[in-house]
Amino acid sequence: MSADRIAEIEKRLTATFSPSRLQVKDQSHLHAGHAGAQDGRGHFDVLVVADSFVGRSRLQRHRDVYDCLGDLLQSDIHALRIKAYSPEEFSKMRSE
């Protein structure tokens, strides 16, 4: 089930952002017993590096990702940690 969820998240993010880097991790096991995990939805950590984030605020980027994942937030995703960068920002961050 987790692999299917990750594949669907990756598919949607790739189709929307054409990222130069994409990483989706299922972090649900870290939240076992958490009240939010009781309904079967997962906790995910997402890294998206894409040109479409250039000039957009952090809030706008997060909204873009939420819009992209839409109905999955109701059916499959309980919590989402988003790291969204432009390629230049990601490159600078990695070199520091």
C-alpha positions as CSV (number, residue, x, y, z in Angstrom):
1,M,0.0,0.0,0.0
2,S,2.8,2.4,0.9
3,A,4.6,1.9,-2.4
4,D,1.4,2.6,-4.3
5,R,0.9,5.8,-2.4
6,I,4.4,6.9,-3.0
7,A,4.1,6.1,-6.7
8,E,0.9,8.1,-7.0
9,I,2.4,11.1,-5.2
10,E,5.5,10.9,-7.4
11,K,3.4,10.6,-10.6
12,R,1.3,13.7,-9.7
13,L,4.3,15.8,-8.7
14,T,6.2,14.8,-11.8
15,A,3.3,15.6,-14.1
16,T,2.7,19.0,-12.5
17,F,6.3,20.3,-11.8
18,S,8.7,18.3,-14.0
19,P,11.1,18.4,-11.2
20,S,14.9,18.1,-11.6
21,R,14.9,16.3,-8.2
22,L,12.0,14.5,-6.5
23,Q,12.1,12.4,-3.3
24,V,9.1,11.1,-1.5
25,K,9.5,9.2,1.8
26,D,6.8,7.4,3.8
27,Q,7.3,8.5,7.4
28,S,4.2,6.8,8.7
29,H,6.1,4.3,10.8
30,L,7.5,7.3,12.9
31,H,3.9,8.2,13.8
32,A,2.6,4.8,14.9
33,G,0.0,5.3,17.6
34,H,-0.5,8.9,16.7
35,A,-4.2,9.8,16.6
36,G,-4.0,11.0,13.1
37,A,-2.6,7.7,11.9
38,Q,-5.6,5.7,13.1
39,D,-7.6,6.4,9.9
40,G,-5.0,4.7,7.7
41,R,-3.7,7.8,6.0
42,G,0.1,8.3,5.9
43,H,2.7,10.8,6.8
44,F,5.0,11.8,4.0
45,D,8.2,13.8,3.5
46,V,8.4,15.4,0.1
47,L,11.4,17.1,-1.6
48,V,10.6,18.8,-4.9
49,V,13.2,20.8,-6.9
50,A,11.6,22.5,-9.9
51,D,12.0,25.6,-12.1
52,S,8.3,26.4,-11.5
53,F,9.2,27.5,-7.9
54,V,11.5,30.3,-9.1
55,G,10.0,33.6,-7.8
56,R,7.3,31.9,-5.7
57,S,7.1,32.3,-1.9
58,R,7.4,29.3,0.4
59,L,3.6,29.6,1.0
60,Q,2.8,29.7,-2.7
61,R,5.0,26.6,-3.3
62,H,3.3,24.7,-0.5
63,R,-0.1,25.6,-1.9
64,D,1.0,24.5,-5.4
65,V,2.0,21.1,-3.9
66,Y,-1.3,20.8,-2.0
67,D,-3.2,21.7,-5.1
68,C,-1.3,19.1,-7.1
69,L,-2.1,16.3,-4.6
70,G,-5.7,17.4,-4.1
71,D,-7.9,14.4,-3.2
72,L,-5.0,12.4,-1.9
73,L,-5.1,14.7,1.1
74,Q,-8.5,13.4,1.9
75,S,-7.9,9.7,1.2
76,D,-4.3,8.8,1.6
77,I,-2.2,11.6,3.2
78,H,-2.7,12.7,6.8
79,A,0.5,14.8,7.1
80,L,2.9,16.2,4.5
81,R,6.3,17.7,5.1
82,I,7.1,19.8,2.0
83,K,10.6,21.0,1.0
84,A,10.1,22.9,-2.3
85,Y,13.1,24.6,-3.9
86,S,14.1,26.2,-7.2
87,P,17.2,24.4,-8.7
88,E,19.4,27.4,-7.8
89,E,18.2,27.4,-4.1
90,F,18.8,23.7,-3.8
91,S,22.3,23.9,-5.3
92,K,23.2,26.8,-3.0
93,M,21.8,24.9,0.0
94,R,23.8,21.8,-0.8
95,S,27.1,23.7,-1.3
96,E,26.9,25.5,2.1
